[in-house]
Amino acid sequence: MAGVNKVAARVRAYRERLGMSMEELAEKSAIEKKVIEQVESGAVLPALGVLTKISRALGQRLGTFMDDQFKADPI
C-alpha cells in the first residue's frame, strides 16, 4: 500500500505546484475527475495508461511517479 500513497502524494503535489484544480487535470488528461480523486486519495493505484496521461498533463516523465527514490525536481 506504500506505493499507492507515494503515487497519490506525488500526483497531488505536482498538480498543486502547477496551481491546477482536479477538474483542470481531468480535462487536460482526459481522465474522469472521479478517477483523479481516487488516485490522489490513495484509494487506487492507477493503471499504467492512466498514470501516463496524468504525467503528460502535469508535464512530468512517467518515472517521476513510479520511482522508489524520490528526488526533488532540479528546476
C-alpha positions in Angstrom: 0.0 0.0 0.0 3.0 2.3 0.4 3.4 2.5 -3.4 -0.2 3.8 -3.7 0.5 6.5 -1.1 3.7 7.6 -2.9 1.9 7.9 -6.3 -1.0 9.7 -4.7 1.2 12.2 -2.9 3.3 12.9 -6.0 0.3 13.4 -8.3 -1.3 15.8 -5.8 2.0 17.7 -5.1 2.7 18.2 -8.8 -0.9 19.3 -9.6 -0.9 21.7 -6.7 2.6 23.0 -7.6 1.1 24.0 -11.0 -1.9 25.6 -9.4 -4.1 23.2 -11.3 -7.5 22.0 -10.0 -8.6 18.4 -10.1 -11.1 19.5 -12.8 -8.4 21.0 -14.9 -6.2 17.9 -14.6 -9.1 15.7 -15.5 -9.8 17.8 -18.6 -6.2 18.0 -19.7 -5.5 14.3 -19.1 -8.9 13.1 -20.5 -9.3 11.1 -17.3 -12.6 11.4 -15.3 -12.4 13.7 -12.2 -13.6 10.7 -10.1 -10.6 8.7 -11.1 -8.2 11.6 -10.3 -9.8 11.9 -6.9 -9.3 8.1 -6.3 -5.7 8.3 -7.4 -4.9 11.3 -5.2 -6.7 9.9 -2.1 -4.7 6.7 -2.5 -7.8 4.6 -3.0 -6.4 3.1 -6.2 -3.1 2.6 -7.9 -3.7 3.8 -11.4 -3.2 1.6 -14.4 -0.1 2.5 -16.4 -2.2 4.1 -19.2 -3.9 6.4 -16.7 -0.7 7.3 -15.0 0.9 8.1 -18.4 -2.0 10.5 -19.3 -1.7 12.2 -15.8 2.1 12.5 -16.1 1.8 14.1 -19.5 -0.9 16.5 -18.3 1.4 17.5 -15.5 4.4 17.9 -17.7 6.4 15.2 -15.9 8.0 11.9 -17.0 6.2 8.8 -16.0 9.1 7.7 -13.8 8.6 10.7 -11.6 5.5 9.0 -10.1 6.9 5.5 -10.1 10.5 5.8 -8.8 11.1 4.4 -5.4 13.7 7.0 -4.6 12.1 10.4 -5.0 14.4 13.3 -5.9 13.3 16.8 -6.0 12.8 18.3 -9.4 16.1 20.1 -10.2 14.3 23.1 -11.7 
